[in-house]
């Protein structure tokens, strides 16, 4: 196999790992609360700014900045739920989506006000790792491993804890669960915080690969929504697999043509999937 | 006949605005406001029947870029280029809409498919940078001396009349739709698609008619905006950002009233400009920040927008009928 193609495939898998985290977070929130957070990528953007600011401006060690970012974005997710989503729980879904679209503007505007539109770089780079005849970026590999770990922790949380079981149950049937003694609002809060924490983790992994600017969310936001829908909204495993599929399309497409066109191909693929299997690629 | 007097009088009065020779800046705001209102009107036509598109920016972009490319590369005047651009956008709308409606992609899924479509157009414009100028944008060539009219290159007053005509066309389209059987069919479809289909409404066909109308107005707004600014840019004419702004215009003003998007456009432009004047250009984020907060507040407290508030006031006053209420079918009512 052509080593450059192999490298593109490998990079696609790594990219899929990075897409996977926000996809899992979005699916978690959608599956439980039944609301699409249109501003999800902007939560990630805020997290990236937090890490960048704490590390380069305040001089904190990177690990401490990461450790602060996670709970901070979890709190942001909570606030989003309490201030915006909760008053709209009974509203038509479109009103909910548009309200979170408003939050997208708020976060972009706030980031522009505070940090201006300059591109900020963390300036952390790990040496590339040689695998046979292929070079892989060390930062991307580390981010990939961290993404898989995050996904595994989420899976264990949902599978083995009492709260996780309640979350899965409410995603299955939100009418009956309250009758079984589960307080849906408490579960909504936990899911929102967990969704936020996943955005925070995604921010830590992205900030080492991308420069931060107020509109960075628009560069990976749309594709994460598409991956969610492709995997089946609310379907964790489907979204996880679709993330790798999209990562491969983008990366291998970029190998044959230029990167922009590979996104066009990926989006067209998404539209096709919508027409062929609107319920999601991996839904039984 | 009496229903015609008021609109004609308002239009005539608006057409006289340039004769008062207002300052250029003021005219600029008015022209921008009307074109924004037109895009919002197009979006609201679909939005009020629960077809929420997050990709209307795509149609603005197609309209504008088809027109601009025809002028720059083939010397085809925008007088022809604008209709061709609108036709191209309508074609794209049909291409996207037909499978969507046939395969019943609705609700969240429709919103996300249109979002993808909007992004595709934006990225295509960026990727074809050799032709379109990419993210740096594109400037239509200046018309040769004496050929300004033929190239649709006017001063602000001239463009005011063009924009006014386009805006009036949008309101006319709204009114024609409101009085047609299509609007009744669409209201039924928005309530319950299966029930509507079971009483013989051809769901796909009715939705496609609506989409064509909505897309045409958006594309017209996009093409005229590009021509007015004499500058085309993928970020301001395609993609998620501009699509959401159109949505904001329609929602804030009220998408259930024909005049709602215009109110929304005036608020949006007014807000943007007053923030710019108040804070200067280094606070560019302030407008987006305030927009966002308003959008959230509108969704929570005033989902029918400002026009909805005004209508409620008018309806509450006894002995007065709602302006233009006769013969109109109330579009989908949001609960509460």
Interface residues (C-beta under 8 A of the other chain):
Chain A: X36 X83 X84 X87 X88 X90 X91 X92 X93 X94 X95 X96 X97 X98 X99 X101 X102 X103 X104 X105 X106 X107 X108 X109 X110 X111 X112 X113 X114 X116 X117 X214 X215 X218 X221 X222 X225 X226 X229 X233 X258 X260 X261 X263 X264 X267 X268 X270 X271 X274 X275 X278
Chain B: X50 X52 X96 X99 X100 X103 X104 X105 X107 X108 X109 X111 X112 X113 X115 X116 X117 X119 X120 X123 X124 X126 X127 X239 X240 X241 X244 X247 X248 X251 X282 X283 X284 X285 X286 X287 X288 X289 X290 X291 X292 X293 X294 X295 X296 X298 X299 X300 X303 X334 X335 X336
